[in-house]
Amino acid sequence: MSAKAKILIIDDDADYRASTRALLESEGYEVREATSGKRGLELARAHPPDLIVLDIMMDSLGEGYTVNQALKFSEPFRALRDTPVIMASSVEQDPESLFGWIGDTERIRPDAYMTKPLDIPLFLQRVRELLER
């Protein structure tokens, strides 16, 4: 993947978006930001990213999982189905432990899950690995 890969950050925390954007841009990535899941989906369709960094809790407790499910399984987002998603949240539980009671969590599982504050070297490693897929 080229150094100008496009990354979309979807998070309602302005400070987190700004710091993550600065980090990713310092690594040579082109970054867009969205403050909500709805706006993130709109931006993803209008300007398809190569990777998405997605918060879990925005307007609702599990908004990030709803966005991920739309990206992976909703017809309007068919072109984005293979776009890797890194979920980053202060919640230290993956979807299996949070939503295991629903049965199969495959439809909401991200490609990578990280907790905030981010382990920066590990985060950048995950970004590179997912972009190289």
Disulfide bonds with the S-S distance in Angstrom:
none
